[in-house]
Amino acid sequence: MSDPLLSIRGLVTQFDTPDGTVRAVDGVSYDVHPGETVGVVGESGSGKSVTVMTVLGLVPQPPGRVESGEILLEGRDLLELPIEELRKIRGKDVAMIFQDPMTSLNPVLTVGLQIAEAVQTHDPSMSDDQAREKVVELLELVGVPNASDRYDQYPHEYSGGMRQRGMIAMAMANRPKVLIADEPTTALDVTIQAQVLEVLKTAQEETNAGTILITHDLGVIAEMADRVVVMYAGRVVETGTVEEIFHTPRHPYTLGLLSSLPRPDVDLDRLEPIRGQPPSMISLPSGCAFHPRCKLGEGRERCRTETPPLYDLGGGVSSACHFHDEMTDEVARVEEVTGATFDAEDDAT
């Protein structure tokens, strides 16, 4: 495999609040390679979005601060760059598609002008006419009909799916090396979701960008991702290929995510939800943060007292579980209770 475009190493991002310090990102590490899609999954508050906001230097300081770690873009540590240099990288080398395009787009400027601004900011020599021509081409590429007319329309004149296409066009404008998509299909109906995901694939193929796809939807991960990073309480708890994550999960939290979802391909006897609630990020449980909700670690002192490292299981698979070698039996137990089978091909359909 080629060298990674982006390497996040031991990243720690904290926020100071009146109630205490929130360690929103706690030692996160993962790589993104050219043309690869890394899916990042986990419940709300697990640190998925804060990680990529730190990459882009968009964490407000204060109350936020980067305590330690490295963010290497082709060997350059983004955390060491002055803000002027970082601004040159945002939108050019690293581009982001935000979760809600309606709040990300300026309501008093036409969509075309906003995309043109993204182009001309990084290429000041481009004339307005040239920028318009390029933006129309981008809008056509992402499937916006009547792109020349749509250039002059405002965000409120676009549908939700069309606004997201416009955001993808803006992200593609400068052929970024890394494309970050933060919940790109949230609040869209299923048909429009599928269309937006196809546009996202087109954008990646067009630029050969390494992509970070943040989502709650494991179906989207099964369809889009090459590798998966599972996060819980600010930490990475499992990594692996899509097939390994869906077929042989090696952490109880990953298994919980999979077994708590309805399956269109299997007549399940019952769902097995993850019990309890995510922990307070101000006062995390001792030991493994997942242990109060974990059936595998129930009653085990090691889980309550010792924070598990991210064990390297070989072949790009890792798990932050002391008892990862028992997960085969735990998967079998869940299959017996629910009637599900953890088959990668079935899950991806």
PAGU-352501 format. One record per residue (C-alpha): residue number from 1; chain; x, y, z. Coordinates in steps of 0.02 Angstrom, whole numbers, plus 50000, padded with zeros to 5 digits. Example, Ala and Ser with C-alpha at 12.3 -4.5 7.8 and 13.67 -1.06 7.14 Angstrom:
<atoms>
+-----+--------+-------+-------+-------+
: num : cadena :     x :     y :     z :
+-----+--------+-------+-------+-------+
:   1 :      A : 50615 : 49775 : 50390 :
:   2 :      A : 50684 : 49947 : 50357 :
+-----+--------+-------+-------+-------+
</atoms>
This chain:
<atoms>
+-----+--------+-------+-------+-------+
: num : cadena :     x :     y :     z :
+-----+--------+-------+-------+-------+
:   1 :      A : 50000 : 50000 : 50000 :
:   2 :      A : 50059 : 50177 : 49962 :
:   3 :      A : 50113 : 50297 : 50099 :
:   4 :      A : 49967 : 50379 : 50189 :
:   5 :      A : 49910 : 50551 : 50135 :
:   6 :      A : 49852 : 50593 : 50309 :
:   7 :      A : 49915 : 50519 : 50472 :
:   8 :      A : 49834 : 50562 : 50638 :
:   9 :      A : 49948 : 50510 : 50780 :
:  10 :      A : 49904 : 50510 : 50966 :
:  11 :      A : 49787 : 50659 : 50949 :
:  12 :      A : 49717 : 50730 : 51110 :
:  13 :      A : 49591 : 50873 : 51101 :
:  14 :      A : 49512 : 50943 : 51260 :
:  15 :      A : 49379 : 51072 : 51303 :
:  16 :      A : 49373 : 51171 : 51464 :
:  17 :      A : 49195 : 51188 : 51532 :
:  18 :      A : 49123 : 51257 : 51695 :
:  19 :      A : 49095 : 51076 : 51751 :
:  20 :      A : 49269 : 51014 : 51710 :
:  21 :      A : 49381 : 50963 : 51566 :
:  22 :      A : 49309 : 50861 : 51423 :
:  23 :      A : 49436 : 50750 : 51338 :
:  24 :      A : 49339 : 50742 : 51175 :
:  25 :      A : 49479 : 50657 : 51077 :
:  26 :      A : 49589 : 50543 : 51179 :
:  27 :      A : 49744 : 50476 : 51091 :
:  28 :      A : 49663 : 50447 : 50920 :
:  29 :      A : 49772 : 50375 : 50781 :
:  30 :      A : 49727 : 50321 : 50604 :
:  31 :      A : 49789 : 50340 : 50424 :
:  32 :      A : 49705 : 50386 : 50260 :
:  33 :      A : 49782 : 50328 : 50094 :
:  34 :      A : 49753 : 50395 : 49917 :
:  35 :      A : 49589 : 50336 : 49843 :
:  36 :      A : 49538 : 50251 : 50005 :
:  37 :      A : 49378 : 50280 : 50105 :
:  38 :      A : 49397 : 50266 : 50294 :
:  39 :      A : 49229 : 50253 : 50380 :
:  40 :      A : 49223 : 50323 : 50558 :
:  41 :      A : 49076 : 50263 : 50663 :
:  42 :      A : 49016 : 50281 : 50842 :
:  43 :      A : 48878 : 50359 : 50946 :
:  44 :      A : 48857 : 50547 : 50962 :
:  45 :      A : 48993 : 50619 : 51073 :
:  46 :      A : 49121 : 50486 : 51030 :
:  47 :      A : 49243 : 50612 : 50956 :
:  48 :      A : 49219 : 50578 : 50771 :
:  49 :      A : 49185 : 50756 : 50715 :
:  50 :      A : 49302 : 50840 : 50840 :
:  51 :      A : 49445 : 50737 : 50769 :
:  52 :      A : 49420 : 50803 : 50592 :
:  53 :      A : 49384 : 50980 : 50653 :
:  54 :      A : 49553 : 50973 : 50738 :
:  55 :      A : 49631 : 50917 : 50574 :
:  56 :      A : 49563 : 51075 : 50491 :
:  57 :      A : 49609 : 51188 : 50637 :
:  58 :      A : 49425 : 51231 : 50666 :
:  59 :      A : 49417 : 51191 : 50852 :
:  60 :      A : 49387 : 51358 : 50942 :
:  61 :      A : 49531 : 51397 : 51060 :
:  62 :      A : 49475 : 51430 : 51196 :
:  63 :      A : 49380 : 51332 : 51257 :
:  64 :      A : 49461 : 51195 : 51154 :
:  65 :      A : 49645 : 51153 : 51146 :
:  66 :      A : 49753 : 51021 : 51064 :
:  67 :      A : 49848 : 50942 : 51208 :
:  68 :      A : 49962 : 50827 : 51108 :
:  69 :      A : 49982 : 50726 : 50949 :
:  70 :      A : 50025 : 50749 : 50765 :
:  71 :      A : 49921 : 50775 : 50608 :
:  72 :      A : 50035 : 50737 : 50461 :
:  73 :      A : 49979 : 50785 : 50286 :
:  74 :      A : 50109 : 50709 : 50169 :
:  75 :      A : 50235 : 50726 : 50310 :
:  76 :      A : 50192 : 50905 : 50362 :
:  77 :      A : 50124 : 50923 : 50538 :
:  78 :      A : 49969 : 51033 : 50521 :
:  79 :      A : 49975 : 51073 : 50707 :
:  80 :      A : 50142 : 51161 : 50681 :
:  81 :      A : 50084 : 51274 : 50540 :
:  82 :      A : 50039 : 51458 : 50565 :
:  83 :      A : 49858 : 51500 : 50530 :
:  84 :      A : 49901 : 51583 : 50363 :
:  85 :      A : 49977 : 51421 : 50298 :
:  86 :      A : 49833 : 51318 : 50364 :
:  87 :      A : 49708 : 51429 : 50271 :
:  88 :      A : 49799 : 51389 : 50109 :
:  89 :      A : 49775 : 51204 : 50143 :
:  90 :      A : 49591 : 51212 : 50193 :
:  91 :      A : 49480 : 51191 : 50041 :
:  92 :      A : 49628 : 51150 : 49931 :
:  93 :      A : 49727 : 51002 : 49999 :
:  94 :      A : 49596 : 50956 : 50129 :
:  95 :      A : 49411 : 50992 : 50097 :
:  96 :      A : 49259 : 50957 : 50205 :
:  97 :      A : 49076 : 50922 : 50168 :
:  98 :      A : 48981 : 50976 : 50322 :
:  99 :      A : 48830 : 50890 : 50397 :
: 100 :      A : 48701 : 51026 : 50364 :
: 101 :      A : 48726 : 51118 : 50199 :
: 102 :      A : 48589 : 51244 : 50240 :
: 103 :      A : 48689 : 51313 : 50386 :
: 104 :      A : 48855 : 51295 : 50294 :
: 105 :      A : 48802 : 51399 : 50143 :
: 106 :      A : 48781 : 51587 : 50153 :
: 107 :      A : 48595 : 51622 : 50128 :
: 108 :      A : 48622 : 51793 : 50046 :
: 109 :      A : 48745 : 51736 : 49912 :
: 110 :      A : 48705 : 51626 : 49763 :
: 111 :      A : 48771 : 51449 : 49770 :
: 112 :      A : 48873 : 51478 : 49613 :
: 113 :      A : 48962 : 51630 : 49687 :
: 114 :      A : 49005 : 51534 : 49844 :
: 115 :      A : 49084 : 51392 : 49747 :
: 116 :      A : 49173 : 51518 : 49634 :
: 117 :      A : 49245 : 51602 : 49789 :
: 118 :      A : 49317 : 51435 : 49844 :
: 119 :      A : 49400 : 51417 : 49674 :
: 120 :      A : 49467 : 51595 : 49661 :
: 121 :      A : 49532 : 51599 : 49840 :
: 122 :      A : 49660 : 51467 : 49792 :
: 123 :      A : 49683 : 51529 : 49613 :
: 124 :      A : 49673 : 51720 : 49614 :
: 125 :      A : 49727 : 51730 : 49432 :
: 126 :      A : 49562 : 51652 : 49376 :
: 127 :      A : 49439 : 51778 : 49303 :
: 128 :      A : 49257 : 51785 : 49353 :
: 129 :      A : 49204 : 51713 : 49186 :
: 130 :      A : 49328 : 51569 : 49200 :
: 131 :      A : 49271 : 51535 : 49378 :
: 132 :      A : 49089 : 51532 : 49323 :
: 133 :      A : 49129 : 51409 : 49184 :
: 134 :      A : 49221 : 51295 : 49305 :
: 135 :      A : 49082 : 51302 : 49434 :
: 136 :      A : 48951 : 51257 : 49303 :
: 137 :      A : 49058 : 51107 : 49254 :
: 138 :      A : 49070 : 51055 : 49437 :
: 139 :      A : 48882 : 51070 : 49463 :
: 140 :      A : 48852 : 50965 : 49308 :
: 141 :      A : 48976 : 50835 : 49371 :
: 142 :      A : 48882 : 50813 : 49535 :
: 143 :      A : 48716 : 50798 : 49445 :
: 144 :      A : 48637 : 50970 : 49469 :
: 145 :      A : 48514 : 50994 : 49324 :
: 146 :      A : 48516 : 51156 : 49225 :
: 147 :      A : 48681 : 51198 : 49308 :
: 148 :      A : 48701 : 51364 : 49218 :
: 149 :      A : 48536 : 51428 : 49287 :
: 150 :      A : 48565 : 51349 : 49458 :
: 151 :      A : 48727 : 51449 : 49472 :
: 152 :      A : 48624 : 51606 : 49503 :
: 153 :      A : 48504 : 51530 : 49630 :
: 154 :      A : 48513 : 51549 : 49818 :
: 155 :      A : 48528 : 51404 : 49943 :
: 156 :      A : 48343 : 51413 : 49990 :
: 157 :      A : 48299 : 51382 : 49807 :
: 158 :      A : 48390 : 51214 : 49813 :
: 159 :      A : 48315 : 51056 : 49887 :
: 160 :      A : 48408 : 50971 : 50030 :
: 161 :      A : 48488 : 50843 : 49914 :
: 162 :      A : 48533 : 50978 : 49789 :
: 163 :      A : 48615 : 51084 : 49924 :
: 164 :      A : 48721 : 50935 : 49974 :
: 165 :      A : 48772 : 50912 : 49792 :
: 166 :      A : 48824 : 51094 : 49791 :
: 167 :      A : 48930 : 51066 : 49946 :
: 168 :      A : 49013 : 50916 : 49864 :
: 169 :      A : 49048 : 51023 : 49709 :
: 170 :      A : 49128 : 51154 : 49822 :
: 171 :      A : 49234 : 51022 : 49908 :
: 172 :      A : 49291 : 50955 : 49739 :
: 173 :      A : 49330 : 51127 : 49668 :
: 174 :      A : 49517 : 51123 : 49700 :
: 175 :      A : 49543 : 50935 : 49681 :
: 176 :      A : 49585 : 50902 : 49864 :
: 177 :      A : 49702 : 50764 : 49920 :
: 178 :      A : 49592 : 50726 : 50071 :
: 179 :      A : 49402 : 50738 : 50070 :
: 180 :      A : 49309 : 50738 : 50236 :
: 181 :      A : 49122 : 50701 : 50236 :
: 182 :      A : 49037 : 50727 : 50404 :
: 183 :      A : 48867 : 50640 : 50404 :
: 184 :      A : 48837 : 50690 : 50221 :
: 185 :      A : 48667 : 50602 : 50209 :
: 186 :      A : 48589 : 50658 : 50373 :
: 187 :      A : 48407 : 50717 : 50357 :
: 188 :      A : 48394 : 50657 : 50177 :
: 189 :      A : 48267 : 50526 : 50123 :
: 190 :      A : 48332 : 50356 : 50069 :
: 191 :      A : 48323 : 50388 : 49881 :
: 192 :      A : 48415 : 50553 : 49894 :
: 193 :      A : 48542 : 50475 : 50012 :
: 194 :      A : 48585 : 50346 : 49880 :
: 195 :      A : 48605 : 50481 : 49748 :
: 196 :      A : 48717 : 50588 : 49861 :
: 197 :      A : 48827 : 50437 : 49900 :
: 198 :      A : 48847 : 50403 : 49715 :
: 199 :      A : 48899 : 50585 : 49690 :
: 200 :      A : 49024 : 50565 : 49832 :
: 201 :      A : 49097 : 50412 : 49745 :
: 202 :      A : 49110 : 50513 : 49584 :
: 203 :      A : 49200 : 50652 : 49676 :
: 204 :      A : 49325 : 50531 : 49750 :
: 205 :      A : 49357 : 50445 : 49583 :
: 206 :      A : 49379 : 50614 : 49498 :
: 207 :      A : 49512 : 50673 : 49621 :
: 208 :      A : 49581 : 50506 : 49690 :
: 209 :      A : 49563 : 50588 : 49861 :
: 210 :      A : 49580 : 50492 : 50022 :
: 211 :      A : 49410 : 50506 : 50105 :
: 212 :      A : 49356 : 50510 : 50287 :
: 213 :      A : 49171 : 50466 : 50297 :
: 214 :      A : 49091 : 50501 : 50466 :
: 215 :      A : 48920 : 50422 : 50491 :
: 216 :      A : 48803 : 50335 : 50613 :
: 217 :      A : 48736 : 50227 : 50471 :
: 218 :      A : 48822 : 50058 : 50460 :
: 219 :      A : 48733 : 50026 : 50295 :
: 220 :      A : 48824 : 50177 : 50222 :
: 221 :      A : 48988 : 50108 : 50292 :
: 222 :      A : 48956 : 49937 : 50213 :
: 223 :      A : 48926 : 50018 : 50044 :
: 224 :      A : 49059 : 50153 : 50043 :
: 225 :      A : 49206 : 50115 : 50157 :
: 226 :      A : 49365 : 50014 : 50130 :
: 227 :      A : 49421 : 50021 : 50311 :
: 228 :      A : 49325 : 50061 : 50470 :
: 229 :      A : 49375 : 50154 : 50629 :
: 230 :      A : 49256 : 50127 : 50775 :
: 231 :      A : 49260 : 50261 : 50911 :
: 232 :      A : 49190 : 50264 : 51087 :
: 233 :      A : 49210 : 50398 : 51221 :
: 234 :      A : 49345 : 50490 : 51123 :
: 235 :      A : 49451 : 50337 : 51086 :
: 236 :      A : 49474 : 50215 : 50943 :
: 237 :      A : 49412 : 50046 : 51004 :
: 238 :      A : 49424 : 49944 : 50843 :
: 239 :      A : 49492 : 49956 : 50667 :
: 240 :      A : 49484 : 49838 : 50520 :
: 241 :      A : 49420 : 49813 : 50344 :
: 242 :      A : 49233 : 49820 : 50313 :
: 243 :      A : 49227 : 49630 : 50295 :
: 244 :      A : 49319 : 49602 : 50459 :
: 245 :      A : 49214 : 49728 : 50556 :
: 246 :      A : 49049 : 49658 : 50494 :
: 247 :      A : 49096 : 49474 : 50493 :
: 248 :      A : 49211 : 49457 : 50643 :
: 249 :      A : 49194 : 49608 : 50760 :
: 250 :      A : 49332 : 49604 : 50891 :
: 251 :      A : 49262 : 49729 : 51015 :
: 252 :      A : 49097 : 49714 : 51113 :
: 253 :      A : 49048 : 49892 : 51067 :
: 254 :      A : 49062 : 49855 : 50880 :
: 255 :      A : 48960 : 49697 : 50905 :
: 256 :      A : 48831 : 49801 : 51000 :
: 257 :      A : 48815 : 49924 : 50857 :
: 258 :      A : 48789 : 49783 : 50732 :
: 259 :      A : 48666 : 49682 : 50837 :
: 260 :      A : 48557 : 49831 : 50884 :
: 261 :      A : 48507 : 49869 : 50705 :
: 262 :      A : 48363 : 49790 : 50606 :
: 263 :      A : 48417 : 49684 : 50458 :
: 264 :      A : 48320 : 49684 : 50294 :
: 265 :      A : 48399 : 49518 : 50242 :
: 266 :      A : 48362 : 49418 : 50401 :
: 267 :      A : 48201 : 49384 : 50498 :
: 268 :      A : 48270 : 49425 : 50670 :
: 269 :      A : 48196 : 49347 : 50826 :
: 270 :      A : 48241 : 49505 : 50923 :
: 271 :      A : 48363 : 49650 : 50925 :
: 272 :      A : 48494 : 49660 : 51061 :
: 273 :      A : 48520 : 49844 : 51104 :
: 274 :      A : 48673 : 49912 : 51191 :
: 275 :      A : 48615 : 49935 : 51370 :
: 276 :      A : 48639 : 50096 : 51466 :
: 277 :      A : 48694 : 50265 : 51402 :
: 278 :      A : 48858 : 50335 : 51336 :
: 279 :      A : 48965 : 50398 : 51482 :
: 280 :      A : 48989 : 50578 : 51534 :
: 281 :      A : 49147 : 50640 : 51450 :
: 282 :      A : 49186 : 50742 : 51605 :
: 283 :      A : 49190 : 50591 : 51721 :
: 284 :      A : 49227 : 50435 : 51621 :
: 285 :      A : 49219 : 50266 : 51708 :
: 286 :      A : 49384 : 50195 : 51769 :
: 287 :      A : 49468 : 50060 : 51665 :
: 288 :      A : 49380 : 50026 : 51502 :
: 289 :      A : 49252 : 50164 : 51469 :
: 290 :      A : 49133 : 50036 : 51394 :
: 291 :      A : 49136 : 49915 : 51541 :
: 292 :      A : 48973 : 49975 : 51626 :
: 293 :      A : 48878 : 49930 : 51466 :
: 294 :      A : 48977 : 49774 : 51417 :
: 295 :      A : 48914 : 49596 : 51441 :
: 296 :      A : 49083 : 49520 : 51400 :
: 297 :      A : 49170 : 49619 : 51538 :
: 298 :      A : 49032 : 49599 : 51666 :
: 299 :      A : 49106 : 49572 : 51840 :
: 300 :      A : 49287 : 49572 : 51779 :
: 301 :      A : 49402 : 49677 : 51885 :
: 302 :      A : 49527 : 49705 : 51744 :
: 303 :      A : 49394 : 49791 : 51640 :
: 304 :      A : 49349 : 49905 : 51786 :
: 305 :      A : 49526 : 49953 : 51833 :
: 306 :      A : 49641 : 49941 : 51681 :
: 307 :      A : 49619 : 50047 : 51524 :
: 308 :      A : 49647 : 49930 : 51377 :
: 309 :      A : 49773 : 49980 : 51244 :
: 310 :      A : 49732 : 49962 : 51061 :
: 311 :      A : 49795 : 49784 : 51034 :
: 312 :      A : 49868 : 49751 : 50861 :
: 313 :      A : 49789 : 49587 : 50803 :
: 314 :      A : 49881 : 49585 : 50636 :
: 315 :      A : 49822 : 49619 : 50459 :
: 316 :      A : 49771 : 49797 : 50500 :
: 317 :      A : 49648 : 49738 : 50633 :
: 318 :      A : 49654 : 49810 : 50809 :
: 319 :      A : 49544 : 49804 : 50963 :
: 320 :      A : 49544 : 49897 : 51128 :
: 321 :      A : 49472 : 49750 : 51225 :
: 322 :      A : 49566 : 49648 : 51355 :
: 323 :      A : 49467 : 49494 : 51306 :
: 324 :      A : 49461 : 49513 : 51117 :
: 325 :      A : 49507 : 49330 : 51099 :
: 326 :      A : 49337 : 49285 : 51173 :
: 327 :      A : 49239 : 49383 : 51044 :
: 328 :      A : 49206 : 49231 : 50934 :
: 329 :      A : 49104 : 49154 : 51075 :
: 330 :      A : 49017 : 49320 : 51108 :
: 331 :      A : 48968 : 49335 : 50925 :
: 332 :      A : 48897 : 49158 : 50932 :
: 333 :      A : 48796 : 49204 : 51086 :
: 334 :      A : 48720 : 49356 : 51001 :
: 335 :      A : 48681 : 49255 : 50845 :
: 336 :      A : 48589 : 49127 : 50952 :
: 337 :      A : 48489 : 49260 : 51045 :
: 338 :      A : 48442 : 49366 : 50893 :
: 339 :      A : 48440 : 49239 : 50752 :
: 340 :      A : 48561 : 49349 : 50654 :
: 341 :      A : 48716 : 49293 : 50562 :
: 342 :      A : 48866 : 49407 : 50548 :
: 343 :      A : 48904 : 49382 : 50366 :
: 344 :      A : 48996 : 49522 : 50277 :
: 345 :      A : 48907 : 49495 : 50111 :
: 346 :      A : 48735 : 49492 : 50191 :
: 347 :      A : 48770 : 49649 : 50293 :
: 348 :      A : 48827 : 49745 : 50141 :
: 349 :      A : 48664 : 49717 : 50048 :
+-----+--------+-------+-------+-------+
</atoms>
